Amino acid sequence: MATEIPGIYNYGSINIDHVYRVPHLVRPGETLSSTSLHQVLGGKGANQSLALARAGGRVVHWGRLHEGDRWALEPLTRAGVDTADIELIDGASGHALIQVDDDAENAIILYPGANHGFDDDRLEALVGSAAPGSWILLQNECNDAGKMLRLAAGKGLSIAFNPAPLSAEIVGLPLDLCQLLFLNRGEAAALVGEGESVDSDTLLEALATRLPDVEIVLTLGGQGACHQHRGERVMLAAHKVEAIDTTAAGDTFIGYFMAARQRGDDIEQALRLATTASALCVQKAGAEPSIPDADAVEKAVATLPALPVERSTL
């Protein structure tokens, strides 16, 4: 009899993204005309659930959304995300105003809205519904991330945490309860009290000292990504592509990495799929429309130049 793969429950934000294309990011005191506007599903949580599902993973999304924005559920459902536990409410959905310039850089104003409306009873009920042996995936766009960490750990669930956007409160959370931590360079530097210009080896060593038993996945943009756990490192280079919009690249990476882990793929394969998916993502505009499906990623892995991998020990 085949063993059923563990489920992933994503305690994640759902935003309505208003994406403005601009020649440059607006400056203080400046009024700037945009060349286009798109309204699409976004939010780190929704993006990661979409990427997980499009990668072939099984994911249940825990979220909240304004009743009038139920159209945003359709892309999730179509991708295969279980949306039964998404609560529809009268209050405003979370939303983001996103500028994307001609160099593919972005600037984002985020309003949390419904994402910050979870109460203790709801969190306890959600965690209580999770099947034993499952993963909890979370970011920092919903309220009470610390409580969710403690509840999930108390039930013996595995925790994957992407603490973005990083806030002062994150530093004080019991991050040692996590099994897996996703960080970019800036988040890692802030977490260990270093400047963003510090080299990646220093960041990884500091993270190993602070969180010796936690798997770390450090994304380094054009330099690639690194997985580190108990003194073992796997570093994979990045594909060289022309970026149009980087909005959902990190979320795409996380979704593909988690789907690979859910299937039991090894670390190198998980990094390879996640890195390739991110490279495809940045070549299209928007969040939800830019997240590739598994067929596109598998084709790209087969046709793009093979990425070099380095293995090392601390």
C-alpha positions as CSV (number, residue, x, y, z in Angstrom):
1,M,0.0,0.0,0.0
2,A,1.4,3.4,-0.9
3,T,2.1,5.8,1.9
4,E,0.1,9.0,1.7
5,I,2.2,12.1,1.5
6,P,1.8,14.6,4.3
7,G,-0.4,17.6,3.7
8,I,0.6,21.2,3.9
9,Y,-1.6,23.8,5.6
10,N,-0.8,27.4,4.7
11,Y,-1.7,30.0,7.2
12,G,-1.4,32.7,4.7
13,S,-2.4,36.2,3.5
14,I,-4.8,36.8,0.6
15,N,-4.4,40.2,-1.0
16,I,-6.0,42.0,-3.9
17,D,-3.0,43.5,-5.8
18,H,-3.2,46.7,-7.7
19,V,-0.2,46.6,-9.9
20,Y,0.9,49.9,-11.6
21,R,3.6,49.9,-14.3
22,V,5.7,53.1,-14.0
23,P,8.9,54.4,-15.7
24,H,10.5,54.7,-12.2
25,L,9.4,54.3,-8.6
26,V,7.6,57.4,-7.5
27,R,9.8,59.9,-5.6
28,P,8.7,62.0,-2.6
29,G,6.5,64.9,-3.7
30,E,6.2,63.5,-7.3
31,T,2.9,62.7,-9.2
32,L,3.6,60.0,-11.7
33,S,1.4,58.5,-14.4
34,S,1.3,54.8,-14.8
35,T,1.3,53.1,-18.2
36,S,-0.9,50.2,-17.1
37,L,-2.9,48.9,-14.2
38,H,-3.8,45.2,-13.4
39,Q,-5.9,43.9,-10.5
40,V,-4.9,40.4,-9.6
41,L,-4.8,37.9,-6.7
42,G,-1.8,38.4,-4.5
43,G,-0.4,38.1,-1.0
44,K,2.5,36.0,0.1
45,G,0.3,33.3,1.4
46,A,-1.9,33.0,-1.7
47,N,1.1,33.2,-3.9
48,Q,2.8,30.3,-2.1
49,S,-0.3,28.2,-2.1
50,L,-0.7,28.8,-5.8
51,A,3.0,27.8,-6.5
52,L,2.6,24.7,-4.3
53,A,-0.5,23.6,-6.1
54,R,0.9,24.4,-9.6
55,A,4.0,22.4,-8.6
56,G,1.8,19.4,-7.9
57,G,1.7,19.7,-4.2
58,R,-1.3,19.2,-1.9
59,V,-2.1,22.4,0.1
60,V,-5.0,23.6,2.3
61,H,-5.2,27.4,2.6
62,W,-6.2,29.0,5.8
63,G,-7.2,32.7,5.1
64,R,-9.8,35.4,5.2
65,L,-11.2,37.5,2.4
66,H,-14.0,40.1,1.8
67,E,-17.2,38.5,0.5
68,G,-17.2,40.8,-2.5
69,D,-13.7,39.6,-3.5
70,R,-14.6,35.9,-3.8
71,W,-13.4,36.1,-7.5
72,A,-9.9,35.8,-6.0
73,L,-10.7,32.2,-4.9
74,E,-11.1,31.1,-8.5
75,P,-7.4,31.0,-9.4
76,L,-6.6,29.1,-6.1
77,T,-9.4,26.6,-6.7
78,R,-8.4,26.1,-10.4
79,A,-4.8,25.4,-9.4
80,G,-6.0,22.7,-6.9
81,V,-5.7,24.6,-3.6
82,D,-8.2,23.4,-1.0
83,T,-10.1,26.7,-0.2
84,A,-12.8,25.2,2.1
85,D,-11.2,26.9,5.2
86,I,-11.0,30.4,3.7
87,E,-13.4,32.6,5.7
88,L,-15.5,35.2,3.8
89,I,-16.2,38.3,5.8
90,D,-17.8,41.8,5.6
91,G,-14.6,43.7,6.3
92,A,-12.0,44.8,3.7
93,S,-9.7,42.3,2.2
94,G,-6.0,42.8,2.5
95,H,-4.6,44.7,-0.5
96,A,-1.4,46.0,-2.0
97,L,-0.5,49.0,-4.1
98,I,2.5,47.8,-6.2
99,Q,4.7,49.9,-8.4
100,V,6.8,48.0,-11.0
101,D,9.4,50.1,-12.9
102,D,11.3,49.6,-16.1
103,D,14.1,47.9,-14.3
104,A,11.7,45.3,-12.8
105,E,12.2,46.8,-9.3
106,N,9.1,47.1,-7.2
107,A,7.8,49.2,-4.3
108,I,4.8,48.0,-2.3
109,I,2.3,49.5,0.1
110,L,0.5,46.8,2.0
111,Y,-2.8,47.1,3.9
112,P,-3.4,43.9,6.0
113,G,-7.2,44.1,6.2
114,A,-8.8,40.7,6.7
115,N,-5.4,39.0,7.1
116,H,-5.1,40.5,10.6
117,G,-8.6,39.4,11.8
118,F,-7.8,35.9,13.1
119,D,-8.8,35.4,16.7
120,D,-7.5,32.8,19.2
121,D,-10.5,30.5,18.8
122,R,-10.1,30.5,15.0
123,L,-6.4,29.7,15.2
124,E,-6.9,26.9,17.7
125,A,-9.7,25.4,15.6
126,L,-7.5,25.5,12.4
127,V,-4.5,23.8,14.1
128,G,-6.8,21.3,15.7
129,S,-8.1,20.3,12.3
130,A,-4.7,19.6,10.9
131,A,-3.9,15.9,10.2
132,P,-1.0,14.4,12.3
133,G,2.4,14.5,10.5
134,S,1.5,17.5,8.4
135,W,3.4,20.7,7.6
136,I,2.3,24.2,8.6
137,L,3.6,26.9,6.2
138,L,3.3,30.5,7.3
139,Q,4.6,34.0,6.5
140,N,4.3,37.3,8.4
141,E,1.3,38.9,6.7
142,C,-1.3,37.4,9.0
143,N,-1.6,38.3,12.7
144,D,-0.2,36.3,15.6
145,A,2.5,34.3,13.8
146,G,4.0,33.6,17.2
147,K,0.8,32.0,18.5
148,M,0.6,29.9,15.3
149,L,4.2,28.7,15.8
150,R,3.4,27.6,19.4
151,L,0.1,26.0,18.5
152,A,1.6,24.0,15.6
153,A,4.6,22.9,17.6
154,G,2.3,21.9,20.5
155,K,0.5,19.5,18.1
156,G,3.7,18.1,16.8
157,L,3.4,19.5,13.3
158,S,6.4,20.4,11.2
159,I,6.7,24.2,10.6
160,A,8.1,26.0,7.6
161,F,8.3,29.8,8.2
162,N,8.9,32.6,5.8
163,P,9.1,35.6,8.2
164,A,8.4,38.2,5.5
165,P,7.9,41.0,5.7
166,L,10.4,40.9,8.6
167,S,9.3,43.0,11.6
168,A,10.9,43.7,15.0
169,E,8.6,41.1,16.6
170,I,10.0,38.3,14.5
171,V,13.5,38.5,16.2
172,G,11.9,37.6,19.5
173,L,9.9,34.7,18.3
174,P,10.8,31.1,19.2
175,L,12.2,30.3,15.8
176,D,13.8,27.2,17.1
177,L,10.3,25.6,16.9
178,C,10.6,25.7,13.1
179,Q,11.9,22.8,11.1
180,L,12.5,25.0,8.0
181,L,13.2,28.7,7.7
182,F,13.1,30.6,4.3
183,L,15.1,33.9,4.3
184,N,16.4,36.3,1.7
185,R,19.7,38.1,2.3
186,G,18.1,41.2,4.0
187,E,15.9,39.1,6.3
188,A,18.8,36.9,7.3
189,A,21.0,39.9,8.0
190,A,18.4,41.6,10.2
191,L,17.7,38.4,12.1
192,V,21.4,37.9,13.1
193,G,22.1,41.6,13.5
194,E,24.3,42.1,10.5
195,G,24.3,44.7,7.7
196,E,22.9,43.7,4.3
197,S,26.3,44.0,2.7
198,V,27.8,41.1,4.7
199,D,28.8,38.0,2.7
200,S,26.6,35.0,2.6
201,D,29.1,32.7,4.4
202,T,29.0,35.0,7.4
203,L,25.2,35.0,7.4
204,L,25.0,31.2,7.2
205,E,27.5,30.8,10.0
206,A,25.5,33.2,12.2
207,L,22.3,31.4,11.4
208,A,23.8,28.1,12.2
209,T,25.0,29.4,15.6
210,R,21.6,30.9,16.5
211,L,19.4,28.0,15.1
212,P,21.6,24.9,14.9
213,D,18.8,22.4,14.4
214,V,16.7,24.4,11.9
215,E,17.0,23.9,8.1
216,I,17.8,27.2,6.5
217,V,17.1,28.1,2.9
218,L,18.8,31.4,2.0
219,T,17.8,32.9,-1.3
220,L,20.4,35.2,-2.8
221,G,18.8,36.6,-6.0
222,G,21.2,36.4,-8.9
223,Q,23.7,34.4,-6.9
224,G,21.3,31.5,-6.4
225,A,20.1,29.8,-3.3
226,C,21.6,27.8,-0.4
227,H,20.2,25.1,1.9
228,Q,22.0,24.6,5.2
229,H,21.3,22.0,7.9
230,R,23.5,20.8,10.7
231,G,26.8,21.8,9.1
232,E,25.9,20.6,5.6
233,R,25.4,23.1,2.8
234,V,24.1,22.8,-0.8
235,M,24.5,25.9,-3.0
236,L,22.9,26.2,-6.4
237,A,23.5,29.0,-8.8
238,A,20.7,31.0,-10.4
239,H,19.6,31.1,-14.0
240,K,20.6,34.2,-15.9
241,V,17.4,35.7,-17.3
242,E,16.0,39.2,-18.1
243,A,13.6,40.1,-15.2
244,I,10.4,42.0,-16.0
245,D,8.8,41.8,-12.5
246,T,10.2,40.2,-9.4
247,T,7.0,40.5,-7.3
248,A,6.2,36.8,-6.7
249,A,9.6,35.2,-7.3
250,G,10.4,34.4,-3.7
251,D,6.9,33.0,-3.1
252,T,7.2,30.8,-6.3
253,F,10.6,29.5,-5.0
254,I,9.0,28.6,-1.6
255,G,6.0,26.9,-3.1
256,Y,8.1,24.8,-5.5
257,F,10.6,23.9,-2.8
258,M,7.8,22.8,-0.4
259,A,6.1,20.7,-3.1
260,A,9.3,18.9,-3.9
261,R,9.9,18.2,-0.2
262,Q,6.3,17.0,0.1
263,R,7.0,14.4,-2.6
264,G,10.3,13.4,-1.0
265,D,12.7,14.9,-3.5
266,D,16.2,15.4,-2.3
267,I,17.5,18.9,-1.5
268,E,19.4,19.4,-4.8
269,Q,16.3,18.6,-6.8
270,A,14.1,20.8,-4.6
271,L,16.5,23.7,-5.1
272,R,16.7,23.1,-8.8
273,L,13.0,23.1,-9.3
274,A,12.5,26.1,-7.1
275,T,15.2,28.2,-8.7
276,T,14.0,27.4,-12.2
277,A,10.4,28.2,-11.3
278,S,11.6,31.6,-9.9
279,A,13.5,32.3,-13.1
280,L,10.3,31.7,-15.2
281,C,8.3,33.8,-12.7
282,V,10.4,37.0,-13.1
283,Q,10.0,37.0,-16.8
284,K,6.2,37.7,-16.6
285,A,4.3,40.6,-15.0
286,G,2.1,40.3,-11.9
287,A,1.9,37.8,-9.1
288,E,-0.7,35.1,-9.8
289,P,-0.2,35.2,-13.6
290,S,3.6,34.8,-13.4
291,I,3.7,31.7,-11.2
292,P,4.5,28.8,-13.7
293,D,2.9,25.4,-13.7
294,A,4.9,22.2,-13.3
295,D,5.0,21.3,-17.0
296,A,6.7,24.7,-17.8
297,V,9.2,24.2,-15.0
298,E,10.1,20.6,-16.0
299,K,10.5,21.7,-19.6
300,A,12.8,24.6,-18.5
301,V,14.9,22.2,-16.3
302,A,15.4,20.0,-19.3
303,T,16.3,22.7,-21.8
304,L,18.0,25.5,-19.8
305,P,21.8,25.1,-19.1
306,A,22.4,22.9,-16.0
307,L,23.0,25.0,-12.9
308,P,26.2,24.3,-11.0
309,V,25.9,22.9,-7.5
310,E,28.4,23.2,-4.7
311,R,28.4,21.1,-1.5
312,S,30.4,22.0,1.6
313,T,30.5,21.6,5.4
314,L,30.9,24.1,8.1
